[in-house]
């Protein structure tokens, strides 16, 4: 498990970046964030890409930066855009990674999104938008997830501790995991 990337996934507002940052520090690994990688590669935010080029192009670019991050030989902790689970090639690329799915209630995530202008708001009703995205993406998340946690029921520190305990248990037991 030590040479495997750890990927934190979930809908917008789930706390992926916060949890990934805590995990990277605890595991002494570099942290990659889809939002930052997207901006570094394309020179603009996800919200601007979505507004200028449309959601399909945004999602294709998000999948590309995740697949690139997965090939990083430093075994990073990656905060991945939720849309990436819609892409079969990306789901296949996630197979060797340890994937944590942060599955929170859309109502809670919508409240968190209001303070982040870099996130694209595809619809005015954020709860409805997130509910539709969750319905669409849940099978993909379930396919790739090794561990699922609710960010509304647990603090980022509690989630980090649970992931670390799971990773330690997987090392001791030879790689057994919940989920896929």
Residue pairs with C-beta under 8 A, 6 or more apart in sequence:
1 98
1 167
1 170
1 171
1 175
2 75
2 171
3 75
4 75
4 96
4 97
4 98
5 69
5 70
5 72
5 75
5 76
5 77
5 78
5 96
5 97
5 98
6 20
6 23
6 27
6 29
6 75
6 76
6 77
6 78
6 97
6 98
6 99
6 100
6 163
6 167
7 66
7 70
7 77
7 78
7 80
7 94
7 97
7 98
7 99
7 100
8 16
8 19
8 20
8 23
8 77
8 78
8 79
8 80
8 100
8 102
9 16
9 80
9 82
9 84
9 85
9 99
9 100
9 101
9 102
9 141
9 144
9 145
10 16
10 82
10 101
10 102
10 103
10 104
10 141
10 151
11 82
11 104
11 106
11 109
11 130
11 133
11 134
11 137
12 82
12 109
12 113
12 116
12 119
12 130
13 104
13 108
13 109
13 110
13 111
13 112
13 113
13 116
13 119
13 130
14 82
14 102
14 103
14 104
14 109
14 151
15 102
15 104
15 112
15 151
15 156
15 159
16 33
16 79
16 80
16 102
17 33
17 35
17 79
18 156
19 79
19 100
19 102
19 151
19 156
19 159
19 160
19 163
20 31
20 32
20 33
20 77
20 78
20 79
21 31
21 79
22 156
22 157
22 160
23 29
23 31
23 77
23 160
23 163
23 164
24 30
24 31
24 76
24 77
26 160
26 164
27 77
27 164
27 167
29 74
29 75
29 76
29 77
30 72
30 74
30 76
30 77
31 76
31 77
31 78
31 79
32 69
32 72
32 76
32 77
32 78
32 79
33 78
33 79
34 62
34 65
34 66
34 69
34 78
34 79
34 80
34 81
34 84
35 45
35 46
35 79
35 81
35 118
37 65
37 68
37 69
38 45
38 46
38 49
38 61
38 62
38 65
38 81
39 45
41 61
41 65
42 49
42 61
44 52
45 118
46 58
46 62
46 81
46 118
46 119
46 120
47 117
47 118
47 119
47 120
47 121
49 57
49 58
49 61
49 120
50 58
50 120
50 122
51 120
55 83
55 120
55 122
58 83
58 120
59 81
59 83
59 84
59 86
59 87
60 87
62 80
62 81
62 83
62 84
63 83
63 84
63 86
63 87
63 89
63 90
65 81
66 78
66 80
66 81
66 84
66 90
66 93
67 89
67 90
67 93
69 76
69 78
69 80
70 78
70 93
70 94
70 97
78 97
82 133
82 137
83 137
84 90
85 91
85 137
85 140
85 141
85 143
85 144
86 136
86 137
86 140
91 140
91 143
91 144
94 144
95 144
98 146
98 147
98 167
98 170
98 177
99 144
99 145
99 146
99 147
99 179
99 180
100 145
100 146
100 147
100 148
100 149
100 159
100 163
101 141
101 142
101 144
101 145
101 147
101 148
101 149
101 179
102 148
102 149
102 150
102 151
102 159
103 134
103 141
103 148
103 149
103 150
103 151
104 150
104 151
104 152
105 150
105 152
106 126
106 127
106 130
106 131
106 134
107 127
108 151
108 152
109 130
110 126
110 127
110 129
110 130
113 119
113 121
113 126
113 130
114 126
121 129
122 129
123 129
123 132
141 148
142 148
142 179
143 180
144 180
145 179
145 180
146 166
146 177
146 178
146 179
146 180
147 162
147 163
147 166
147 177
147 178
147 179
148 178
148 179
149 159
149 162
149 163
151 159
154 162
166 177
166 178
169 176
170 176
170 177
